[in-house]
């Protein structure tokens, strides 16, 4: 029905659609239409990389190691002992601190900050304003009520083929490491706390927050504004619904939603019942009034005849 009315010149469809009866446009058949769409968009919107080389306004330490065909944009800073792999693009105003290591074919967008000794793999994309290796939130409360900062100097590792969205932050711990597994995709404004281990091919939508020392398994999907408490484990292939608060560990393959997060079928029943609460409250009040009336009549009937 929609194909018969579309004004598009061409539509990508799956093989299951067959001849797509009624279509008035060209049909491009693909095993995976959504992936084919992604490739098509890339053809129509090519990205022109900045020129190779080092912009004169940038500041690159003399002992920094730069691979072949690297591009360093205006006002970028590359600290002492840092290394950048071949064909990596660093856009303007990026800060790469001392000892950081960045792999090949990475794209670091404007105003991203890569702190000291952070390790980034190959083909990693950091969108604007991402901060990798910021201090973890660790303080020891003192007897006088003040808070003593716990130094956060341990490692952060971003594996290959990761994308981290704009203004997202990946914290470093006091000891151990924070690690983001290969192929993971992180949306804008996501916070990954100190000591978190994120598995491979994880997807996190915007505003997700993960507290310290939590382990996220492979192939996990997390909806927007979901939060996970500290020292928990989210099993591989688990799904966490949007706005959910995970306060207990989640088993492999489990789908949880709600506040606090519970299995999805249970949450759906609870949400359905919640919409009925106003009518249920009114019904309870009516029943309470009816019971009070019946109790009054029963008390009247039970009094001796002489009292009536």
C-alpha positions as CSV (number, residue, x, y, z in Angstrom):
1,X,0.0,0.0,0.0
2,X,2.8,2.5,0.9
3,X,4.8,1.5,-2.1
4,X,1.8,2.3,-4.4
5,X,1.7,5.9,-2.9
6,X,5.4,6.7,-2.5
7,X,6.9,9.6,-4.4
8,X,10.4,8.1,-4.0
9,X,12.4,7.3,-7.2
10,X,13.7,4.1,-5.7
11,X,13.0,1.9,-2.6
12,X,15.3,-0.7,-1.0
13,X,13.3,-3.8,-0.1
14,X,14.1,-7.3,1.2
15,X,13.9,-10.3,-1.0
16,X,10.9,-11.4,0.9
17,X,8.9,-8.6,-0.7
18,X,9.1,-10.3,-4.0
19,X,7.8,-8.2,-6.9
20,X,6.2,-5.7,-4.4
21,X,2.9,-5.5,-6.3
22,X,1.7,-1.9,-7.0
23,X,5.1,-0.2,-6.7
24,X,5.5,2.8,-8.9
25,X,9.2,3.2,-8.5
26,X,12.4,1.2,-8.9
27,X,13.0,-1.5,-6.4
28,X,16.4,-2.4,-5.1
29,X,16.4,-5.9,-3.5
30,X,18.9,-6.6,-0.7
31,X,19.4,-9.3,2.0
32,X,19.6,-6.6,4.6
33,X,17.7,-3.4,3.5
34,X,18.8,-1.3,6.4
35,X,22.5,-2.0,5.9
36,X,22.0,-1.4,2.2
37,X,20.4,2.0,3.1
38,X,23.5,2.9,5.2
39,X,25.8,2.2,2.2
40,X,23.6,4.2,-0.1
41,X,23.6,7.2,2.2
42,X,27.4,7.1,2.4
43,X,27.5,7.3,-1.4
44,X,25.4,10.4,-1.5
45,X,27.1,12.1,1.5
46,X,30.9,11.6,1.1
47,X,33.0,13.1,3.8
48,X,35.9,15.2,2.6
49,X,38.8,14.6,5.0
50,X,41.0,17.6,6.0
51,X,44.3,17.9,4.3
52,X,47.1,15.6,5.5
53,X,49.9,17.0,7.6
54,X,50.2,19.3,10.6
55,X,48.4,22.6,10.8
56,X,51.0,25.4,11.7
57,X,48.8,26.6,14.6
58,X,48.8,23.2,16.3
59,X,51.2,22.2,19.1
60,X,52.9,18.9,18.7
61,X,55.5,17.7,21.1
62,X,58.9,17.0,19.5
63,X,59.0,13.4,20.7
64,X,55.4,12.6,19.6
65,X,55.2,9.8,17.0
66,X,53.0,10.4,14.0
67,X,52.2,7.8,11.4
68,X,52.0,8.2,7.7
69,X,49.3,10.5,6.3
70,X,48.1,11.8,9.7
71,X,46.1,15.0,9.7
72,X,46.4,17.4,12.7
73,X,43.9,20.3,12.6
74,X,44.2,23.8,13.8
75,X,45.0,24.5,17.5
76,X,45.2,20.8,18.3
77,X,47.6,19.7,21.0
78,X,49.6,16.5,21.0
79,X,51.5,15.9,24.3
80,X,55.0,14.5,24.9
81,X,55.4,10.8,24.2
82,X,52.0,10.5,22.5
83,X,51.6,8.4,19.3
84,X,49.1,8.6,16.5
85,X,48.7,5.9,13.9
86,X,48.7,6.2,10.2
87,X,45.8,8.0,8.4
88,X,44.2,9.1,11.7
89,X,42.4,12.5,11.5
90,X,42.6,14.9,14.4
91,X,40.2,17.8,14.0
92,X,40.8,21.4,15.5
93,X,41.1,22.0,19.2
94,X,41.6,18.4,20.1
95,X,43.8,17.7,23.1
96,X,45.9,14.5,23.2
97,X,47.8,14.3,26.5
98,X,51.2,12.9,27.3
99,X,51.7,9.2,26.6
100,X,48.4,8.7,24.9
101,X,48.4,6.1,22.1
102,X,46.0,6.3,19.2
103,X,45.7,3.6,16.5
104,X,45.3,3.8,12.7
105,X,42.4,5.2,10.7
106,X,40.8,6.9,13.7
107,X,38.7,10.1,13.5
108,X,38.9,12.5,16.5
109,X,36.4,15.3,16.2
110,X,36.8,18.9,17.4
111,X,37.3,19.6,21.1
112,X,37.6,15.9,22.1
113,X,40.0,15.3,25.0
114,X,42.2,12.2,25.3
115,X,43.9,12.2,28.7
116,X,47.4,10.9,29.6
117,X,48.3,7.3,28.8
118,X,44.9,6.5,27.3
119,X,45.1,3.7,24.7
120,X,42.8,3.8,21.7
121,X,42.7,1.1,19.1
122,X,42.2,1.3,15.3
123,X,39.3,2.8,13.4
124,X,37.9,4.5,16.5
125,X,35.7,7.5,16.1
126,X,35.4,10.1,18.9
127,X,32.7,12.7,18.3
128,X,32.9,16.4,19.4
129,X,33.6,17.0,23.0
130,X,34.1,13.4,24.1
131,X,36.4,13.0,27.1
132,X,38.4,9.8,27.4
133,X,40.3,9.2,30.7
134,X,38.6,11.9,32.8
135,X,39.0,11.4,36.6
136,X,36.8,8.8,38.2
137,X,34.5,10.1,41.0
138,X,36.3,8.8,44.1
139,X,36.5,10.5,47.5
140,X,37.1,9.3,51.0
141,X,35.0,11.1,53.6
142,X,37.0,12.5,56.5
143,X,36.1,12.8,60.2
144,X,35.5,16.5,59.8
145,X,33.0,15.9,57.0
146,X,35.3,16.9,54.2
147,X,36.1,14.7,51.2
148,X,39.6,13.6,50.4
149,X,40.2,13.0,46.6
150,X,41.4,9.5,45.7
151,X,43.9,9.9,42.9
152,X,42.6,8.5,39.6
153,X,45.7,7.5,37.6
154,X,45.0,4.0,36.2
155,X,44.4,3.0,32.6
156,X,41.6,3.5,30.0
157,X,41.6,1.2,27.0
158,X,39.3,1.7,23.9
159,X,39.4,-1.3,21.6
160,X,39.1,-1.3,17.8
161,X,36.0,-0.1,15.9
162,X,34.4,1.8,18.8
163,X,32.4,5.0,18.3
164,X,31.9,7.4,21.3
165,X,29.3,10.1,21.0
166,X,29.5,13.8,21.5
167,X,30.2,15.0,25.1
168,X,30.3,11.4,26.4
169,X,32.8,10.7,29.2
170,X,34.9,7.6,29.9
171,X,36.5,7.8,33.4
172,X,39.7,6.3,34.6
173,X,40.0,4.4,37.9
174,X,42.4,4.6,40.8
175,X,43.6,1.1,40.1
176,X,43.0,-1.5,37.3
177,X,41.4,-0.2,34.1
178,X,38.3,1.0,32.4
179,X,37.8,-0.8,29.1
180,X,35.4,-0.4,26.1
181,X,35.3,-3.6,24.0
182,X,35.7,-3.8,20.2
183,X,32.8,-2.7,18.1
184,X,30.9,-1.0,20.9
185,X,28.8,2.1,19.8
186,X,28.1,4.8,22.4
187,X,25.7,7.6,21.8
188,X,25.9,11.3,23.0
189,X,26.0,12.3,26.7
190,X,26.8,8.8,28.0
191,X,28.8,8.4,31.2
192,X,31.0,5.3,31.9
193,X,32.4,5.5,35.4
194,X,35.8,4.3,36.7
195,X,36.7,0.7,36.5
196,X,33.8,-0.3,34.2
197,X,34.4,-3.1,31.7
198,X,32.2,-2.9,28.6
199,X,32.1,-5.9,26.3
200,X,32.1,-6.2,22.6
201,X,29.5,-4.8,20.2
202,X,27.5,-3.1,23.0
203,X,25.1,-0.4,22.0
204,X,24.2,2.4,24.5
205,X,21.7,5.1,23.6
206,X,21.9,8.7,24.8
207,X,22.1,9.6,28.5
208,X,23.0,6.1,29.7
209,X,25.0,6.1,33.0
210,X,27.0,3.2,34.3
211,X,28.4,3.3,37.8
212,X,31.8,2.2,38.9
213,X,33.3,-1.3,38.7
214,X,30.3,-2.7,36.8
215,X,30.7,-5.3,34.1
216,X,28.7,-5.1,30.8
217,X,28.8,-8.3,28.7
218,X,29.0,-8.7,25.0
219,X,26.1,-7.6,22.7
220,X,24.2,-5.8,25.4
221,X,21.6,-3.1,24.3
222,X,20.8,-0.2,26.6
223,X,18.0,2.2,25.9
224,X,18.2,6.0,26.5
225,X,18.6,7.3,30.0
226,X,19.0,3.8,31.5
227,X,21.3,3.6,34.5
228,X,23.2,0.7,36.0
229,X,24.4,0.7,39.7
230,X,27.9,0.0,40.8
231,X,29.6,-3.4,41.2
232,X,26.9,-5.2,39.1
233,X,27.0,-7.5,36.1
234,X,24.9,-7.2,33.0
235,X,25.1,-10.5,31.1
236,X,25.8,-10.9,27.5
237,X,22.9,-10.2,25.0
238,X,20.9,-8.6,27.8
239,X,18.5,-5.7,26.9
240,X,17.8,-2.8,29.2
241,X,14.7,-0.6,28.4
242,X,14.9,3.2,28.2
243,X,14.8,5.1,31.6
244,X,15.3,1.8,33.5
245,X,17.3,1.7,36.8
246,X,19.2,-1.5,37.1
247,X,19.8,-2.1,40.8
248,X,20.7,-5.8,40.6
249,X,22.7,-7.9,38.2
250,X,21.0,-9.0,35.0
251,X,21.3,-12.5,33.6
252,X,22.5,-13.4,30.1
253,X,19.8,-12.7,27.5
254,X,17.4,-11.1,30.0
255,X,15.3,-8.1,29.0
256,X,14.6,-5.7,31.9
257,X,12.7,-2.4,32.2
258,X,11.3,-0.1,34.8
259,X,12.3,1.5,38.1
260,X,13.7,-0.6,39.6
261,X,14.3,-2.7,36.6
262,X,12.4,-6.0,36.5
263,X,11.8,-8.6,33.7
264,X,10.0,-6.9,30.8
265,X,6.8,-8.9,31.0
266,X,6.4,-8.0,34.7
267,X,7.1,-4.4,34.0
268,X,4.5,-4.3,31.2
269,X,1.8,-5.7,33.6
270,X,2.8,-3.2,36.2
271,X,2.6,-0.3,33.8
272,X,-0.8,-1.5,32.6
273,X,-2.0,-1.7,36.2
274,X,-0.6,1.8,37.0
275,X,-3.0,3.4,34.5
276,X,-5.9,1.8,36.3
277,X,-5.0,3.2,39.7
278,X,-7.3,6.3,39.7
279,X,-10.4,4.1,38.9
280,X,-9.2,1.4,41.3
281,X,-8.8,4.0,44.1
282,X,-12.3,5.4,43.4
283,X,-13.7,1.8,43.5
284,X,-12.0,1.1,46.8
285,X,-13.3,4.2,48.4
286,X,-16.9,3.3,47.3
287,X,-16.4,-0.2,48.7
288,X,-15.1,1.2,52.0
289,X,-18.1,3.4,52.3
290,X,-20.4,0.5,51.6
291,X,-18.7,-1.7,54.2
292,X,-19.0,1.1,56.8
293,X,-22.7,1.4,56.0
294,X,-23.3,-2.4,56.3
295,X,-21.3,-2.5,59.6
296,X,-23.5,0.3,61.0
297,X,-26.7,-1.6,60.0
298,X,-25.3,-4.8,61.5
299,X,-24.5,-3.1,64.8
300,X,-28.0,-1.6,64.8
301,X,-29.5,-5.1,64.2
302,X,-27.4,-6.7,67.0
303,X,-28.4,-4.2,69.7
304,X,-31.0,-5.6,72.2
305,X,-34.7,-4.9,71.4
306,X,-35.0,-2.7,74.5
307,X,-32.2,-0.5,73.2
308,X,-33.8,0.1,69.9
